[in-house]
Amino acid sequence: MKIGILGATGAVGRQMLECIEERNINAEEIRLFASEKSKGKTMMYKGQELVIDVADAENLKGLDYVLGAVSNAMSKYYRPLIKEAGAVYIDNSSAFRLEDDVPLVVPQINGEDALKHNGIIANPNCSTIITMMALAPIARISPIKTLTATTFQAVSGAGINGFYELEEQIEQVKNNEPVTPKVFPAQIAFNCIAEIGSYNDNGYTTEEMKMQNEGRKILHLPDLKVTCTCVRVPVYRSHSISAAFETEQFVSIEDAEKAVAAFEGDKLVKDHVPQPIETSNQDIVHVGRIRYDLTRDNALTLWCCGDQIRKGAATNAVEIMEYLENH
């Protein structure tokens, strides 16, 4: 198996390489691609230095899989080159997620969709993956009709510069220095910002609409209705989500807990409240506080946390590749 990673020097690209090594995937060759400024630099893999190159039609040839961790624009540019090279493209950008002929896959939920690919498979949004991992086992008991979600998204979800901005602003506030946001629309240190993405005509942001549009496709629930508010919080890593949802039939707390506990990739947490700090740097989604929604019949609410760089992005892409190899 020969694997390429687009955007190998970014947070998600680096994590993809780490996941391949951690999972001991039998790769004959790994090619790392990044921008011109990174060409010739190296990254470590299994004790060896891999040299970074710039992707083009020639050095994509012979690859079986390309894992993409680049912008929408770059993904659109490289898609035809990857197709021409004969590789399967597993894309972490949002460029192709809602195209009818592009599977949108979380392997534990709808892995079989990946087998219907036409050379490209899309990785869902990070918050969507974590939320759907918590909801999917319950949706298998009874389909979900409506979902009201609030996401609490770590700064590293905006890339490595989001992480640096929080660190810098904490020091600025402590030293009574002026704070000038660059990555986020307002000060993030000691603050929350309910604004991620650009605004649509309906008043919701592009990030918020992903929960409905992508959730429908992943759960195979085309009529799912979602109201979502996405909030950036001063947490370094791992997203948290509050989800209140209505099912077609009554689902008891006990049955919901059993389903979550038995679902691959989930951990039911009952002895304390799941926290983002404990889900960082691992791949399991922690789910807790499952309780009845007091405003509606046949409705539950829960709290979940997961690492958005790993399960919300890099690990999920690597798992898609593994699923294809094993089926």
C-alpha positions as a printed Julia matrix, in Angstrom:
327×3 Matrix{Float64}:
   0.0    0.0     0.0
   1.36   3.4    -1.0
  -0.04   6.45    0.79
   0.27  10.18    0.15
  -0.59  12.95    2.62
  -1.54  16.38    1.27
  -0.92  19.16    3.77
   1.45  16.96    5.75
   2.95  19.8     7.78
  -0.33  21.06    9.24
  -1.87  19.85   12.51
  -4.18  17.33   10.8
  -1.55  16.17    8.31
   0.96  15.53   11.07
  -1.68  13.65   13.03
  -2.48  11.51    9.99
   1.15  10.42    9.8
   1.19   9.69   13.54
  -2.01   7.64   13.25
  -0.59   5.56   10.41
   2.43   4.79   12.57
   0.42   4.17   15.75
  -1.95   1.78   14.0
   1.0   -0.05   12.44
  -0.5    0.18    8.97
   1.52  -1.85    6.49
   2.55   0.95    4.14
   5.15   0.18    1.5
   5.68   3.88    0.88
   4.49   7.19    2.32
   4.87  10.42    0.39
   4.46  13.74    2.19
   3.24  16.81    0.3
   3.08  20.42    1.44
   3.72  23.93    0.14
   6.81  25.07   -1.72
   8.29  26.57    1.46
   8.31  23.13    3.12
   9.84  21.31    0.15
  13.0   19.47    1.15
  12.22  19.51    4.88
  11.71  16.21    6.67
   9.29  14.56    9.08
   9.96  11.49   11.2
   8.14   8.21   10.6
   9.15   4.99   12.37
  12.57   6.4    13.1
  13.2    7.47    9.52
  13.19  10.86    7.88
  10.64  11.35    5.1
  11.35  14.22    2.72
   8.5   16.63    1.97
   7.7   17.44   -1.65
   5.16  19.49   -3.59
   2.35  17.4    -5.09
   2.03  17.27   -8.87
   0.75  14.81  -11.46
   4.1   13.01  -11.62
   4.73  12.34   -7.93
   1.11  11.33   -7.29
   1.53   8.41   -9.69
   1.52   4.95   -8.15
  -0.23   5.93   -4.93
  -3.14   3.82   -3.67
  -4.52   6.44   -1.27
  -4.14  10.17   -0.79
  -5.21  11.65    2.54
  -6.07  15.32    2.18
  -5.59  17.94    4.89
  -5.71  21.07    2.75
  -8.12  23.94    2.08
 -11.24  23.63   -0.09
  -9.53  25.46   -2.94
  -6.45  23.23   -2.83
  -8.6   20.12   -2.56
 -10.54  21.11   -5.69
  -7.26  21.7    -7.51
  -5.77  18.32   -6.58
  -8.87  16.15   -6.99
  -8.53  15.64  -10.78
  -4.78  15.02  -10.44
  -5.39  12.35   -7.81
  -8.11  10.76   -9.91
  -5.81  10.71  -12.94
  -3.13   9.05  -10.81
  -5.6    6.27   -9.93
  -5.51   6.82   -6.17
  -8.49   6.96   -3.79
  -8.77  10.45   -2.32
  -9.9   10.71    1.33
 -10.54  14.42    1.74
 -10.78  16.27    5.04
 -11.98  19.54    3.49
 -15.65  20.45    3.11
 -15.35  20.91   -0.66
 -17.14  17.72   -1.72
 -19.02  16.55    1.38
 -22.51  17.25    0.08
 -22.03  16.0    -3.47
 -24.46  13.13   -4.11
 -21.86  10.78   -5.53
 -19.27  11.4    -2.79
 -19.67   9.21    0.32
 -19.45  11.08    3.63
 -18.16   8.51    6.06
 -17.64   7.77    9.73
 -16.56   4.1     9.55
 -18.25   2.99   12.79
 -21.56   4.49   11.61
 -21.79   4.15    7.83
 -18.57   2.48    6.74
 -20.38   0.58    3.99
 -20.98   3.89    2.19
 -17.23   4.11    1.55
 -17.4    1.06   -0.68
 -19.58   3.0    -3.14
 -16.92   5.61   -3.84
 -15.94   6.92   -7.27
 -12.38   7.72   -6.34
 -13.15  10.17   -3.54
 -14.51   9.87    0.01
 -15.2   12.88    2.22
 -14.3   13.17    5.89
 -17.08  14.97    7.81
 -16.75  18.11    9.91
 -15.03  17.53   13.26
 -17.96  18.53   15.5
 -20.34  16.54   13.32
 -18.23  13.39   13.65
 -18.07  13.64   17.44
 -21.8   14.37   17.76
 -22.86  11.61   15.35
 -20.64   9.1    17.16
 -22.67   9.83   20.31
 -26.06   9.79   18.56
 -25.65   6.91   16.09
 -26.13   4.02   18.55
 -29.34   5.63   19.83
 -30.55   6.37   16.3
 -30.28   2.63   15.61
 -32.88   2.03   18.32
 -35.19   4.67   16.89
 -34.53   7.23   14.12
 -33.84  10.78   15.28
 -36.3   13.44   14.08
 -34.87  16.65   15.49
 -31.62  17.74   17.12
 -30.73  20.88   19.03
 -26.97  21.1    19.47
 -24.5   23.54   20.95
 -20.85  22.92   20.22
 -17.98  24.11   22.42
 -15.03  24.08   20.05
 -11.36  24.18   20.99
  -9.09  26.82   19.51
  -6.92  24.25   17.73
  -9.93  23.54   15.54
  -8.92  26.73   13.75
  -5.42  25.36   13.16
  -2.15  25.74   14.98
  -2.43  29.54   14.9
  -5.6   29.31   16.98
  -3.6   27.53   19.66
  -0.88  30.19   19.56
  -3.4   33.04   19.69
  -4.96  31.73   22.9
  -1.53  31.34   24.52
  -0.5   34.84   23.43
  -3.72  36.46   24.6
  -3.58  34.8    28.03
  -0.19  36.44   28.58
  -1.42  39.77   27.2
  -4.41  39.82   29.56
  -2.26  38.82   32.55
   0.16  41.64   31.74
  -2.63  44.18   31.08
  -1.52  44.53   27.48
  -3.93  45.3    24.6
  -5.39  42.25   22.85
  -5.63  42.28   19.06
  -7.42  39.2    17.63
  -6.06  37.82   14.37
  -7.4   34.29   14.04
 -10.74  34.77   15.83
 -13.3   37.58   15.45
 -12.85  38.64   19.09
 -10.66  37.99   22.1
 -10.74  34.26   22.89
  -8.74  34.29   26.14
 -11.16  34.1    29.09
 -14.03  34.48   26.62
 -16.49  32.54   24.42
 -17.37  33.45   20.83
 -20.64  32.12   19.36
 -19.48  32.72   15.81
 -17.64  30.09   13.77
 -17.77  30.27    9.99
 -19.47  32.81    7.75
 -23.16  33.73    7.98
 -25.88  32.32    5.74
 -29.09  34.16    4.86
 -30.95  32.22    7.58
 -28.75  33.68   10.32
 -26.89  30.43   10.92
 -23.21  30.09   10.12
 -21.7   27.67    7.62
 -20.23  25.71   10.54
 -23.64  25.4    12.2
 -25.4   24.14    9.07
 -22.86  21.31    8.72
 -24.46  19.55   11.68
 -27.76  19.21    9.78
 -26.51  18.78    6.23
 -23.77  16.3     7.07
 -25.72  14.6     9.87
 -28.51  13.71    7.45
 -26.05  12.05    5.1
 -24.1   10.14    7.76
 -27.15   8.8     9.63
 -29.17   8.23    6.42
 -31.9   10.49    7.84
 -32.75  12.92    5.0
 -35.51  14.64    7.01
 -33.43  15.26   10.15
 -33.96  18.83   11.39
 -31.14  20.48   13.33
 -30.73  23.75   15.18
 -27.09  24.3    16.04
 -25.03  27.01   17.73
 -21.25  26.74   17.38
 -19.18  28.38   20.1
 -15.4   28.85   20.21
 -14.13  28.37   23.76
 -10.7   28.91   25.36
  -9.82  25.21   25.39
  -6.69  24.05   23.6
  -7.85  20.7    22.28
 -11.02  18.56   22.02
 -14.54  19.69   21.22
 -17.58  19.23   23.46
 -21.22  19.12   22.39
 -24.54  19.42   24.18
 -27.17  17.55   22.15
 -30.93  17.38   22.76
 -32.78  15.16   20.31
 -36.22  13.73   19.6
 -36.64  10.13   18.43
 -39.56   8.63   16.53
 -40.26   6.14   19.33
 -39.58   6.34   23.04
 -36.03   5.36   24.02
 -35.32   4.87   27.71
 -32.2    6.23   29.39
 -31.17   2.67   30.18
 -31.46   1.52   26.56
 -29.62   4.6    25.33
 -26.79   4.01   27.79
 -26.5    0.35   26.81
 -26.36   1.27   23.13
 -23.65   3.87   23.66
 -21.6    1.58   25.9
 -21.67  -1.18   23.26
 -20.84   1.08   20.3
 -17.33   0.82   18.89
 -15.48   4.11   19.39
 -17.7    5.35   22.24
 -17.2    5.29   25.99
 -20.16   5.72   28.32
 -19.05   7.85   31.29
 -21.29   7.68   34.37
 -19.04   8.33   37.35
 -18.28  11.92   36.32
 -19.02  14.43   33.57
 -16.99  13.88   30.37
 -14.42  16.62   29.87
 -12.48  17.73   26.8
  -9.17  17.56   28.66
  -9.55  13.81   29.19
 -10.45  13.07   25.57
  -7.43  14.85   24.11
  -4.76  12.87   22.26
  -6.9    9.74   21.89
  -9.67   8.51   19.57
 -12.62   7.58   21.78
 -15.71   9.8    22.1
 -16.83  10.11   25.71
 -20.59  10.32   26.26
 -22.4   11.12   29.5
 -25.25  12.94   31.24
 -27.89  11.05   29.22
 -31.22  12.24   30.54
 -34.79  12.9    29.45
 -35.54  16.17   27.67
 -38.07  17.98   29.84
 -39.63  19.92   26.96
 -40.68  17.11   24.61
 -41.87  13.52   24.61
 -39.6   10.84   23.12
 -36.58  13.07   23.62
 -33.2   12.75   25.31
 -30.26  15.02   25.92
 -26.59  14.18   26.37
 -23.09  15.64   26.62
 -20.12  14.34   24.65
 -16.46  15.18   24.11
 -13.89  14.09   21.53
 -10.53  15.04   20.09
 -11.29  17.05   16.96
  -7.81  16.64   15.45
  -7.82  12.86   15.89
 -11.3   11.29   15.69
 -12.73  14.53   14.32
 -10.27  14.57   11.42
  -7.04  12.59   11.05
  -7.96   9.3    12.68
 -11.31   9.15   10.93
  -9.58   9.54    7.55
  -7.09   6.78    8.37
  -9.95   4.56    9.59
 -11.73   5.06    6.25
  -8.6    3.84    4.48
  -8.41   0.83    6.81
 -12.08   0.06    6.18
 -11.52   0.0     2.43
  -8.5   -2.26    2.84
 -10.42  -4.71    5.03
 -13.58  -4.96    2.95
